[in-house]
Amino acid sequence: MPIIVKLDVILAERNIKSKELAKIINITEANLSILKSGKAKAIRFSTLNSICEALSCQPSDILEYVKEKE
């Protein structure tokens, strides 16, 4: 998939654990793990908004588009 999730990088930079972020944004650790691993097929704007608010970042800090090789 050409969308890369860089949430683990942002969490490391902010020295925040996944468990802590999940509690702050009120989602399960399992769902956050799916998102972090890039296995999620979609993300709600409300979840993205909560993540950005909690981490003081922009969506582009978390998500990156990389063109697939042909």
C-alpha positions in Angstrom: 0.0 0.0 0.0 1.4 3.4 -0.9 0.4 5.0 2.4 3.1 4.7 5.1 2.1 5.2 8.7 4.9 6.9 10.7 3.1 7.0 14.1 5.8 4.9 15.8 8.4 7.5 14.8 6.3 10.4 16.2 5.7 8.4 19.4 9.4 7.7 19.8 10.3 11.4 19.2 7.7 12.5 21.8 8.7 9.7 24.2 5.1 8.5 24.5 4.1 4.8 24.7 1.4 3.4 22.6 -0.6 2.4 25.7 -0.5 6.1 26.9 -1.6 7.5 23.5 -4.5 4.9 23.3 -5.7 6.0 26.7 -5.5 9.7 25.7 -7.4 9.4 22.5 -9.8 6.7 23.8 -9.2 3.8 21.5 -8.1 0.3 22.3 -4.4 -0.6 22.3 -5.2 -3.3 19.7 -6.7 -0.7 17.3 -3.8 1.6 17.8 -1.4 -1.3 17.1 -3.2 -2.1 13.8 -2.9 1.5 12.8 0.8 1.7 13.8 1.6 -1.4 11.8 0.1 -0.1 8.6 -2.5 -2.9 8.5 -5.5 -0.6 8.9 -7.6 -0.2 5.8 -9.0 3.2 6.9 -8.8 5.8 9.7 -11.6 8.0 10.9 -11.0 11.7 10.7 -12.0 12.0 14.3 -9.3 9.5 15.3 -6.7 11.3 13.1 -7.8 14.6 14.7 -7.4 13.1 18.2 -3.9 11.8 17.4 -2.8 15.1 16.0 -4.2 17.0 18.9 -2.6 14.6 21.5 0.8 14.7 19.7 0.8 18.3 18.6 1.5 17.3 15.0 0.0 17.4 11.5 -1.5 14.5 9.6 1.4 14.6 7.2 3.7 13.9 10.2 1.9 10.6 10.6 0.9 9.6 7.1 3.1 9.6 4.0 2.2 8.8 0.4 4.9 6.8 -1.4 4.3 5.9 -5.1 4.3 2.2 -5.8 6.9 0.9 -8.1 5.5 -0.3 -11.4 
